[in-house]
Structure formats: structure tokens, C-alpha cells
């Protein structure tokens, strides 16, 4: 009863077949999105457990709107807002769900979503919902975005969707998008999944990096499963937008609230980042210096993409590096236009090991 045998054979033949592999404890991790290495700090886990134990329950038990909204959720949301300068926040089960919630709920009849062509797959999926009108613009091309804004001035609302740092290219959002959203009275969604915790004076992402003044048209989404070393996501916006989302966004209304442990862990992790930001920024700077000196590349954050262009070759290089004790990402078509090595310059591994990895990669290319 192999209903999809032909499709699976085709994927194997093209080098695009995927399977799960249990993560190895014996490999140096330069593949995961644990950018700051916080997932390996025992005291953060212990602190989070103590926060949860204070309340006598360890699970949210229901959705945010049906008895599942816990004091730990509220406390973390308020801390996120105080750090980032937004009025109100919502914790969400995952970054994928946060993007679905935003695009599906905000884009009503008569509106248009203007989305960077390299926006995350979750946003792309949401944009394909029948009620959503979406137009894409060339990656980080502010001229094309402005042309679309001018073309669609008759729409009730224009909603721009961009990322702070793009997950596969590793490049940063153009600062001009903030001026464009003001000029054309547009809402702006910035997905900070790969920039929050990595860039900015306070390591809070591109709003922080560009020193943007927050206005009611700004919406920031971020994940907790990357630099914060936890799981889940958050949405920050005006109280008006948050109220609207709580009344219209299905992933918020019909899903169990974020786990209490993950909420507490993200909270203590953000506190750790703020208390240690100078040391963390210095380590990030050192990673950038190593990448520049060994691979002659500049990167915006901690993602180092290297185009290989062949699905089978990129997997072979990954295997070769595993034999030498290193875990890196190998991203194949069609996730990316051309197969890439995706190296994460994690602070959780020693700088000398990172430099050794870069030397090995240079030999493989």
C-alpha cells in the first residue's frame, strides 16, 4: 500500500529526499539556530524550572482565551514590550503559527499583502489562503516595493511583510522599508526570527539595529526557538492590533497556549542576553572577523550561506564534515534556488573550533 512510491523515488533520484536523523552529541554544532548557545546553559534551565514551580501547575491547559492565559505569559509579554518599545505582545505556539496568524487575520477583503519573495514559507502558505490578495517583490528591492505601493494605493490597507535577517541568504532588511511604510501609510510586519538576539545595540534585532521609532503601524514577530534557546514565538504590536488579532487570528484562538516552561525559559534567556549583551556582541564580532579572514565574506548576523549548486554535492560535503566532527546545514532545492551549505556561527562552540571548521570548508569547496 505504497500510495506515494513514485513521488518518493523521484525525490531520491533528484537528491531531494529528506529523512530525520537523531542529533549527535558527538558533533560540534554549527547547524542549529541556537545562535547564542543558550540551549546549553544549565542555570537557565534551572531558573526556568523554579519560575514554573512557583505556580503549582506546569501546563497552560487551554487556549489563551479559554483559561490558558497564565501569569508567566503575561509577565514575559510585558518584559518583551519593555525591552522592544511596543505597547502589547502575544506569546504564540511557534513562529510558523505566528506568521499564519498575522497574514490570515490582517489581510481582509480589499487589502493587499506586499511580500518579499524570500519571506518564510509560513507567510507564503498564509498568503495562498483564498481571501488573501498577495503580491511579491524582488528580494530586498525597495524600488519594486515602492512601485507596488503606488500601484495599490486604492486598496483599503497595504501590508508589507519582510524579514529582519533572511534565513537562507543571511542578509539584512533594507532600512528604507521603514520610511516606505510611513510614506504610503502601510502596515509593516517584520519577522525577526533570525535577527532578534543577534544584531542591534541591545541585541534586539533590526528595529534596535536601525534605531527605528516604533509607531502603531509596526508589527514585530520573533521566535523563541533560536537565539532565545527555547520554543515558541511572540507578536509585538499596538494594543489595537493585538486586540484585533486576539479576536480574528485562528492560531491564537483555537490553539493551546504556549507551554509554561518554554515561556519561562525564554524569559530568563532574554534577561541573560540583556545582562550579558556586551560580552555577546564581542563574541559575535569575533565570529564576523573569522568569517571575513578565512572565507573573505561579510555576514549580517550569524548565518553563513555558501552556494554549492548541486543537491548531491552539498550532502556529500556535509557528510565529509561530519566525519571530522562538525555538524552544518545542507539546504537543497527547492527550499533554496541553488543548494547551499548553511553554517551557523554559534557562540555555543569555541572560537578556535569555528575557525577550524571554516578552514575545512575552504578545502572542500
MOSULQUI-V321267 format. One record per pair of residues at least 4 apart in sequence whose C-alpha atoms are under 8 Angstrom apart, sorted by the first residue. I is the first residue (numbers start at 1). GAP is how many residues later the second one is. D is the distance in Angstrom with one decimal. If there is no record, write none. Layout:
# MOSULQUI-V321267
I/GAP/D, I/GAP/D
This chain:
# MOSULQUI-V321267
4/4/6.3, 5/4/6.2, 6/4/6.2, 7/4/6.4, 8/4/6.3, 8/9/7.2, 9/4/6.1, 10/4/6.3, 11/4/6.2, 11/5/4.9, 11/6/4.8, 12/4/6.0, 12/5/4.8, 14/297/7.6, 15/296/5.5, 15/297/5.5, 16/295/6.9, 16/316/6.6, 16/317/6.9, 26/299/7.0, 27/295/7.0, 27/298/4.8, 27/299/5.2, 27/300/5.7, 28/297/6.1, 28/298/4.8, 28/299/5.9, 28/321/6.9, 29/297/6.5, 29/298/5.1, 29/299/7.0, 29/317/7.6, 29/320/7.1, 30/296/6.9, 30/297/5.5, 30/298/5.1, 30/299/7.7, 30/313/5.8, 30/314/4.8, 30/315/6.2, 30/316/6.0, 30/319/7.8, 31/296/5.6, 31/297/4.1, 31/298/4.9, 31/311/7.1, 31/312/5.8, 31/313/5.4, 32/296/7.8, 32/297/7.8, 32/312/6.7, 33/192/7.6, 33/193/4.8, 33/194/6.8, 33/311/6.9, 33/313/7.9, 34/4/6.8, 34/5/6.6, 34/191/7.3, 34/192/4.8, 34/193/5.3, 34/194/7.4, 34/195/5.7, 34/312/6.8, 34/314/7.9, 35/162/8.0, 35/163/7.4, 35/191/6.3, 35/192/4.8, 35/267/6.9, 35/309/7.1, 35/310/7.1, 35/311/4.8, 35/312/6.3, 35/313/7.5, 36/161/7.7, 36/162/7.9, 36/191/5.6, 36/192/7.7, 36/193/7.9, 36/244/7.6, 36/310/5.9, 36/311/4.9, 36/312/6.0, 37/4/7.5, 37/190/7.6, 37/192/7.2, 37/309/6.3, 37/310/5.4, 37/311/3.7, 37/312/7.4, 38/6/7.8, 38/189/7.3, 38/190/6.6, 38/191/5.1, 38/231/7.1, 38/310/7.2, 39/189/7.9, 39/190/4.6, 39/191/7.0, 40/308/7.3, 41/4/7.1, 42/4/6.3, 43/4/6.0, 44/4/6.1, 44/221/6.6, 44/224/6.3, 44/225/6.6, 45/4/6.2, 45/220/6.5, 46/4/6.3, 47/4/6.3, 47/218/7.6, 47/221/7.1, 48/4/6.4, 48/213/6.4, 48/216/5.0, 48/217/4.8, 48/220/6.6, 49/4/6.1, 49/212/6.7, 49/215/7.7, 49/216/7.9, 50/4/6.4, 51/4/7.6, 51/213/6.4, 52/4/7.3, 52/5/7.2, 52/6/6.2, 52/20/7.9, 52/208/6.6, 52/209/6.3, 52/212/6.9, 53/4/7.0, 53/5/7.2, 58/202/6.2, 58/203/7.1, 59/200/5.9, 59/201/5.7, 59/202/7.9, 60/8/4.9, 60/9/7.0, 60/10/6.7, 60/196/7.3, 60/197/6.0, 60/198/7.0, 60/199/6.0, 60/200/6.2, 61/6/7.6, 61/7/5.7, 61/195/7.0, 61/196/7.6, 62/4/6.0, 62/5/5.8, 62/6/4.2, 62/7/7.9, 62/193/7.8, 62/194/4.9, 62/195/6.2, 63/4/6.6, 63/5/4.8, 63/6/7.1, 63/189/7.4, 63/190/6.6, 63/191/6.5, 63/192/5.4, 63/193/4.0, 63/194/4.7, 64/4/4.6, 64/5/4.5, 64/188/7.0, 64/189/6.9, 64/191/7.9, 64/192/6.9, 64/193/5.2, 65/4/6.8, 65/188/6.5, 68/188/7.1, 68/189/5.8, 69/4/6.5, 69/5/7.5, 69/188/6.8, 70/4/6.6, 70/190/7.9, 71/4/6.0, 72/4/6.2, 72/188/6.7, 72/191/6.8, 72/192/6.6, 73/4/6.1, 73/18/6.7, 73/185/8.0, 73/187/7.4, 73/190/6.4, 74/4/6.1, 75/4/6.3, 76/4/6.1, 76/187/7.0, 76/188/7.5, 76/191/5.7, 77/4/6.2, 77/11/7.2, 77/12/5.2, 77/13/6.3, 77/14/6.8, 78/4/6.2, 78/10/7.2, 78/11/7.1, 79/4/6.2, 79/188/7.8, 80/4/6.0, 80/9/7.4, 81/4/5.4, 81/5/4.9, 81/6/6.2, 81/7/6.1, 81/8/6.5, 81/155/7.1, 82/4/7.1, 83/121/7.9, 84/120/7.0, 84/124/7.8, 85/129/6.7, 86/128/6.8, 86/150/6.1, 86/151/5.8, 86/152/6.5, 87/149/7.5, 87/150/6.2, 87/151/5.1, 87/152/5.8, 88/148/5.9, 88/149/5.7, 88/150/5.8, 88/151/5.3, 88/154/6.7, 89/145/6.8, 89/146/5.5, 89/147/4.3, 89/148/6.3, 89/153/6.8, 90/144/5.5, 90/145/5.2, 90/146/6.6, 90/152/7.2, 91/141/7.4, 91/142/5.9, 91/143/4.3, 91/144/6.5, 91/166/7.8, 91/167/6.6, 92/5/7.1, 92/6/6.2, 92/140/5.9, 92/141/4.9, 92/142/5.4, 92/143/7.4, 92/160/6.9, 92/165/6.9, 92/166/5.9, 93/4/6.5, 93/5/7.6, 93/138/7.9, 93/139/4.7, 93/140/6.1, 93/162/7.8, 93/163/7.7, 93/164/6.5, 93/165/4.9, 93/166/7.9, 94/4/6.2, 94/129/6.9, 94/137/7.1, 94/138/4.2, 94/139/4.9, 95/4/6.3, 95/98/7.6, 95/126/7.7, 95/127/6.7, 95/128/5.3, 95/137/6.4, 95/138/5.1, 95/139/7.6, 96/4/6.4, 96/26/5.2, 96/27/7.8, 97/4/6.0, 97/25/7.5, 97/154/6.0, 98/4/6.2, 98/123/7.2, 98/135/6.8, 98/136/7.1, 98/137/7.0, 98/153/7.4, 99/4/6.1, 99/23/5.9, 99/24/5.3, 99/27/7.4, 99/122/7.8, 100/4/5.8, 100/22/6.1, 100/23/6.0, 100/25/7.5, 100/26/5.1, 100/151/7.3, 101/4/5.8, 101/144/7.6, 101/148/4.9, 101/149/6.3, 101/150/5.6, 101/151/7.0, 102/4/5.7, 102/143/7.5, 102/147/7.0, 103/4/5.9, 103/10/7.9, 103/20/6.6, 103/23/5.9, 103/24/6.5, 103/29/7.9, 104/22/5.8, 104/23/7.2, 104/25/7.2, 104/28/7.0, 104/145/7.0, 105/140/6.6, 105/143/5.7, 105/144/5.0, 105/145/7.7, 106/139/7.7, 107/4/5.7, 107/5/6.7, 107/6/6.8, 107/24/7.8, 107/25/5.8, 107/26/7.5, 107/50/8.0, 107/52/7.5, 108/23/6.9, 108/24/6.7, 109/22/6.7, 109/23/7.4, 110/45/5.7, 110/46/5.5, 110/47/7.3, 111/21/7.8, 111/22/6.8, 111/44/5.4, 111/45/5.2, 111/46/4.7, 111/47/6.0, 111/48/7.7, 112/20/7.3, 112/21/5.1, 112/22/5.6, 112/23/7.3, 112/40/7.6, 112/43/6.7, 112/45/6.5, 112/46/5.2, 112/47/6.2, 113/14/7.8, 113/19/7.6, 113/20/6.2, 113/21/4.5, 113/22/6.2, 113/45/6.0, 113/46/4.7, 113/47/5.9, 113/48/7.1, 114/20/5.9, 114/21/5.0, 114/22/5.6, 114/23/7.0, 114/31/7.4, 114/34/7.5, 114/44/7.1, 114/45/6.0, 114/46/4.7, 114/47/6.2, 115/4/6.7, 115/19/7.0, 115/20/6.2, 115/21/4.7, 115/22/6.3, 115/45/5.9, 115/46/4.7, 115/47/6.4, 116/20/5.5, 116/21/5.2, 116/22/6.3, 116/23/5.5, 116/24/6.7, 116/45/6.5, 116/46/5.7, 117/19/5.3, 117/20/5.7, 117/21/5.7, 117/22/5.5, 118/21/6.1, 118/48/7.4, 119/4/6.6, 119/5/6.9, 119/42/7.4, 119/43/6.2, 119/44/6.5, 119/47/7.5, 120/4/6.5, 120/47/7.8, 121/4/6.0, 122/4/6.3, 123/4/6.1, 124/4/6.6, 125/4/7.3, 126/6/7.9, 127/5/5.7, 127/6/7.1, 127/7/6.0, 128/4/6.7, 128/6/7.9, 137/4/6.9, 137/7/6.0, 137/8/5.9, 137/11/8.0, 138/6/6.8, 138/7/8.0, 140/33/6.5, 140/34/6.3, 141/4/6.4, 142/4/6.0, 142/32/7.6, 142/34/6.9, 142/35/6.8, 143/4/6.2, 144/4/6.3, 145/4/6.2, 146/4/6.2, 146/34/6.9, 147/4/6.1, 148/4/6.1, 149/4/6.2, 149/9/7.3, 149/35/6.8, 150/34/7.9, 152/6/7.6, 153/5/7.8, 153/31/7.9, 157/29/6.7, 157/30/7.5, 158/27/7.7, 158/28/5.0, 158/29/6.2, 159/27/5.7, 159/28/4.7, 159/29/5.8, 159/30/7.3, 160/21/7.6, 160/26/6.9, 160/27/6.1, 160/28/4.8, 160/29/6.0, 161/27/6.2, 161/28/4.8, 161/29/6.2, 161/30/7.7, 162/11/7.3, 162/26/7.9, 162/27/6.3, 162/28/5.2, 162/29/6.3, 163/9/7.8, 163/10/6.3, 163/27/5.2, 163/28/4.4, 163/29/6.0, 163/30/7.8, 164/8/5.8, 164/9/5.1, 164/26/6.2, 164/27/5.9, 164/28/4.9, 164/29/7.5, 164/30/6.9, 164/31/5.6, 164/41/7.0, 164/42/5.6, 165/5/5.8, 165/6/5.4, 165/7/4.4, 165/8/6.1, 165/27/6.9, 165/28/7.7, 165/29/5.5, 165/30/5.3, 165/135/7.4, 165/136/7.2, 166/4/5.0, 166/5/5.7, 166/6/6.5, 166/7/7.7, 166/28/6.9, 167/27/6.4, 167/136/7.5, 168/135/7.7, 168/137/6.6, 168/168/7.4, 168/174/7.3, 169/134/7.8, 169/135/8.0, 169/136/6.1, 170/129/6.8, 170/130/6.5, 170/131/6.8, 170/132/7.7, 170/133/5.1, 170/134/6.5, 170/135/6.7, 171/128/6.9, 171/129/5.6, 171/130/7.7, 172/128/6.0, 172/129/8.0, 173/4/7.9, 173/33/7.7, 175/4/7.7, 175/35/6.9, 176/4/6.3, 177/4/6.2, 178/4/6.6, 178/10/7.9, 178/34/7.8, 179/4/6.1, 180/4/6.0, 180/6/7.9, 181/4/5.7, 181/5/4.7, 181/6/6.5, 181/7/6.5, 181/36/8.0, 182/4/6.5, 185/32/8.0, 186/31/6.8, 187/30/4.7, 187/31/6.2, 187/32/7.6, 188/29/6.1, 188/30/5.1, 188/31/5.9, 189/29/6.5, 189/30/4.8, 189/31/5.9, 189/32/7.2, 190/28/7.9, 190/29/6.3, 190/30/5.0, 190/31/6.2, 191/29/6.2, 191/30/4.9, 191/31/5.9, 192/4/5.4, 192/13/6.4, 192/14/7.4, 192/28/6.8, 192/29/5.8, 192/30/4.7, 192/31/7.4, 193/28/7.2, 193/29/4.5, 193/30/5.0, 193/31/8.0, 193/33/7.2, 194/4/7.4, 194/32/7.3, 194/33/7.7, 194/107/7.9, 195/4/5.8, 195/9/7.5, 195/10/4.6, 195/11/6.4, 195/106/6.8, 196/7/6.3, 196/8/4.7, 196/9/3.9, 196/10/7.3, 196/26/7.0, 196/31/7.0, 197/6/4.6, 197/7/5.3, 197/8/6.2, 197/30/5.3, 197/31/7.1, 197/76/7.4, 198/5/5.4, 198/6/7.2, 198/7/6.4, 198/29/7.2, 198/86/7.8, 198/103/5.9, 198/104/7.1, 199/4/4.9, 199/5/6.5, 199/6/5.0, 199/7/6.6, 199/9/7.7, 199/10/6.1, 199/101/8.0, 199/102/6.4, 200/4/5.8, 200/5/5.4, 200/6/6.3, 200/7/7.7, 200/8/4.9, 200/9/3.7, 200/10/7.5, 201/7/6.4, 201/8/6.2, 202/6/6.8, 202/72/6.8, 202/75/6.5, 203/5/7.2, 203/6/7.9, 203/70/7.6, 203/71/7.8, 203/74/6.8, 203/78/7.7, 204/4/5.6, 204/5/7.7, 205/4/6.0, 206/4/5.8, 206/5/7.9, 207/4/5.7, 207/5/5.1, 207/6/8.0, 208/4/6.6, 214/4/6.4, 215/23/7.9, 216/21/7.0, 216/22/5.3, 217/20/8.0, 217/21/7.8, 218/19/6.3, 218/20/7.7, 219/16/7.1, 219/17/5.8, 219/18/4.7, 219/19/7.7, 220/15/5.8, 220/16/5.1, 220/17/6.5, 221/12/7.4, 221/13/5.7, 221/14/4.5, 221/15/6.3, 222/11/5.6, 222/12/5.5, 222/13/6.7, 223/5/7.9, 223/8/7.3, 223/9/5.9, 223/10/4.0, 223/11/6.3, 224/4/5.1, 224/5/6.5, 224/6/5.3, 224/7/4.9, 224/8/5.1, 224/9/5.1, 224/10/7.6, 224/42/6.1, 225/4/5.3, 225/5/4.6, 225/6/4.1, 225/7/6.1, 225/8/7.5, 226/4/7.1, 226/5/7.8, 228/38/5.6, 228/41/5.6, 228/42/6.4, 229/36/7.8, 229/37/6.9, 229/40/7.1, 230/32/5.6, 230/33/7.8, 230/35/6.0, 230/36/5.5, 231/31/5.6, 231/32/7.8, 231/35/7.6, 232/26/6.6, 232/30/7.1, 232/31/7.8, 236/6/7.7, 237/4/6.1, 237/5/6.2, 238/4/6.3, 239/4/6.0, 240/4/6.3, 241/4/6.2, 242/4/6.2, 243/4/6.5, 244/4/6.2, 245/4/5.0, 245/7/7.7, 246/6/6.4, 246/7/6.6, 247/6/7.4, 248/5/7.6, 249/4/6.3, 250/4/5.7, 250/5/7.8, 251/4/5.6, 252/5/7.8, 258/4/7.2, 258/5/6.8, 259/4/6.3, 260/4/6.1, 261/4/6.0, 262/4/6.1, 263/4/6.2, 264/4/6.3, 265/4/6.0, 266/4/6.1, 267/4/6.3, 268/4/6.1, 269/4/6.2, 270/4/6.2, 271/4/6.1, 272/4/6.0, 273/4/5.4, 273/7/7.6, 276/4/6.2, 277/4/5.9, 278/4/6.3, 279/4/6.4, 280/4/6.2, 281/4/6.1, 282/4/6.3, 283/4/6.3, 283/64/6.9, 284/4/6.3, 284/18/7.5, 284/63/7.3, 285/4/6.3, 286/4/6.3, 286/65/8.0, 287/4/6.3, 287/15/7.9, 287/58/6.4, 287/64/7.3, 288/4/6.2, 288/10/7.0, 288/11/6.8, 288/14/7.9, 289/4/6.1, 290/4/6.0, 290/5/8.0, 290/65/6.4, 291/4/5.4, 291/5/6.6, 291/6/6.0, 291/7/7.0, 291/8/7.9, 291/64/8.0, 291/67/7.3, 292/4/4.4, 292/5/4.7, 292/6/5.7, 293/4/7.8, 294/61/7.7, 294/64/6.6, 294/65/6.8, 294/68/7.9, 295/63/7.1, 295/67/6.9, 299/4/7.0, 299/5/6.6, 302/42/5.7, 302/43/5.1, 302/44/7.0, 303/39/6.9, 303/40/6.1, 303/41/5.0, 303/42/6.5, 304/38/5.8, 304/39/4.9, 304/40/6.1, 304/41/7.2, 305/35/6.3, 305/36/5.7, 305/37/4.6, 305/38/6.3, 306/34/5.3, 306/35/5.0, 306/36/6.5, 307/31/6.7, 307/32/6.2, 307/33/4.3, 307/34/6.5, 308/5/7.4, 308/6/6.2, 308/30/7.1, 308/31/5.6, 308/32/5.2, 308/33/6.9, 309/5/7.7, 309/29/4.6, 309/30/4.6, 309/31/6.6, 310/4/6.1, 310/22/7.8, 310/28/7.0, 310/29/5.5, 311/4/6.5, 311/21/5.4, 311/22/6.8, 311/28/5.5, 312/4/6.3, 313/4/6.2, 314/4/6.3, 314/16/5.9, 314/17/7.7, 314/18/7.7, 314/25/6.6, 314/26/6.6, 314/27/6.4, 315/4/6.3, 315/15/6.0, 316/4/6.2, 317/4/6.2, 317/47/6.8, 318/4/6.2, 318/9/7.4, 318/10/6.4, 318/11/7.2, 318/12/6.4, 318/23/7.8, 319/4/6.4, 320/4/6.8, 321/4/6.5, 321/5/5.4, 321/6/6.9, 321/7/7.8, 321/39/7.6, 321/40/7.9, 322/4/4.8, 322/5/5.7, 326/31/7.1, 328/13/7.3, 328/14/6.4, 328/15/5.4, 328/16/7.3, 329/12/5.8, 329/13/4.7, 329/14/6.0, 330/9/7.4, 330/10/6.0, 330/11/4.7, 330/12/5.9, 331/4/6.9, 331/5/6.9, 331/8/5.7, 331/9/5.3, 331/10/6.3, 331/11/6.8, 332/4/6.2, 332/6/6.9, 332/7/4.4, 332/8/6.6, 333/4/5.8, 333/5/5.9, 333/6/5.6, 334/4/7.8, 336/4/7.6, 345/9/7.1, 347/4/7.7, 349/4/6.9, 349/5/7.0, 350/4/6.4, 351/4/6.3, 352/4/6.2, 353/4/6.2, 354/4/6.4, 355/4/6.3, 356/4/6.3, 357/4/6.2, 358/4/6.2, 359/4/6.5, 360/4/6.4, 361/4/6.4
